[in-house]
Amino acid sequence: MRSYPINSSKALARLIAMAVVADGELDNCEIDRLRELDVFSMLGIEADGFYQVLLELCRDLAVGGHGEHVALLSPHRLEQLADEVSDTKLRKLTLSAMLITIKADGTVSEGEQTLLRYLLERWDIDLDSLRTA
């Protein structure tokens, strides 16, 4: 999987993109919600830049798969993505944007829960603290 500079807009966007695909589907309502709330500009990226990061993530996942199986939420992959965001404020912003994304379709899948739990634990952030982010 490609690397992005630490705390870069692309690193943040890739985590949001991971939230979009964490349930195994690419749902337009999630992306529409991000656009409605202008989350892209909060991340410091244009919508086209986000779509490019999403496409790159999907390519990286496809290349990293074994046959028909893609270990979407492998600990190694999540560790790499989490380590590319070190600033606490950016971590909270990213998690807040991920929650917006995940809740957009009205359901929270097991994969989405796994992703959120991993990042909250890895970054030592309490879910309640995101209300003030």
C-alpha positions in Angstrom: 0.0 0.0 0.0 1.3 3.4 -0.9 2.4 5.9 1.8 1.3 9.5 2.2 3.1 12.2 4.2 2.3 12.3 7.9 -0.7 14.5 8.7 -1.3 15.3 5.0 -4.7 15.8 3.5 -4.3 12.6 1.5 -3.5 10.6 4.7 -6.7 12.0 6.3 -8.7 11.5 3.1 -7.6 7.8 2.9 -8.9 7.1 6.3 -12.3 8.6 5.3 -12.1 6.6 2.1 -11.5 3.5 4.2 -14.7 4.3 6.2 -16.5 4.5 2.9 -15.5 1.0 1.8 -15.2 -0.7 5.3 -18.7 -2.3 4.9 -17.6 -3.9 1.6 -19.7 -1.5 -0.5 -19.2 1.8 -2.2 -22.3 3.8 -1.2 -23.0 7.1 -2.9 -25.0 8.4 0.0 -21.9 8.4 2.2 -19.9 10.4 -0.3 -22.9 12.7 -0.9 -23.0 13.4 2.9 -19.4 14.3 3.0 -19.9 16.7 0.1 -23.1 18.2 1.7 -21.2 19.0 4.9 -18.1 20.2 3.0 -15.9 17.8 4.8 -13.4 17.8 1.9 -12.4 21.4 2.6 -12.1 20.7 6.3 -9.6 18.0 5.3 -7.8 20.5 3.1 -8.6 18.6 -0.1 -10.8 19.2 -3.1 -13.6 16.7 -3.9 -11.6 15.5 -7.0 -8.6 14.9 -4.8 -10.7 12.8 -2.4 -12.0 10.7 -5.3 -8.4 10.2 -6.4 -7.4 9.0 -3.0 -10.5 6.7 -2.9 -9.5 5.2 -6.3 -5.9 4.8 -5.1 -7.1 3.0 -2.0 -9.3 0.6 -4.0 -6.3 -0.1 -6.4 -4.0 -0.7 -3.4 -6.6 -3.1 -1.9 -7.0 -5.0 -5.1 -3.3 -5.4 -5.6 -2.8 -6.5 -2.0 -5.5 -9.1 -2.2 -4.9 -12.8 -2.4 -7.1 -14.3 -5.2 -10.7 -13.2 -4.4 -9.9 -12.4 -0.8 -9.0 -8.8 0.3 -8.0 -8.4 3.9 -9.6 -5.0 4.1 -9.2 -4.4 7.8 -6.0 -6.3 8.5 -4.2 -5.0 11.6 -1.1 -4.3 9.5 -3.0 -2.2 7.0 -4.9 -0.3 9.8 -1.6 0.3 11.7 -0.1 1.9 8.6 -3.1 4.1 8.0 -3.3 5.1 11.6 0.4 6.0 11.9 0.1 8.5 9.0 -1.9 10.8 11.3 0.0 11.9 14.4 -1.7 15.2 15.3 -4.4 14.8 17.9 -6.7 17.5 16.4 -6.4 16.0 13.0 -7.1 12.5 14.5 -10.3 13.9 16.1 -11.3 15.7 12.9 -10.7 12.5 10.9 -12.7 10.3 13.3 -15.6 12.9 13.3 -15.6 12.8 9.5 -15.6 9.0 9.6 -18.6 8.9 11.9 -20.5 11.2 9.5 -19.5 8.8 6.7 -20.5 5.7 8.5 -23.8 6.9 9.7 -24.9 8.3 6.3 -26.5 5.1 5.1 -28.4 4.6 8.4 -26.5 1.5 9.5 -23.1 0.8 11.1 -21.6 -2.4 9.7 -19.3 -4.8 11.6 -16.4 -3.6 9.4 -17.1 0.1 10.1 -17.3 -0.7 13.9 -14.0 -2.6 13.6 -12.3 0.4 11.9 -13.6 2.9 14.4 -12.7 0.8 17.5 -9.2 0.2 16.2 -8.5 3.9 15.6 -10.1 5.0 18.9 -8.0 2.5 20.8 -4.8 3.1 18.8 -5.0 6.8 19.1 -6.3 6.7 22.7 -9.3 8.9 22.0 -12.6 8.6 23.8 -15.7 8.7 21.6 -17.3 11.4 23.8 -14.3 13.7 23.2 -15.3 14.0 19.5 -18.3 16.0 20.5 -16.0 18.9 21.3 -13.7 18.4 18.4 
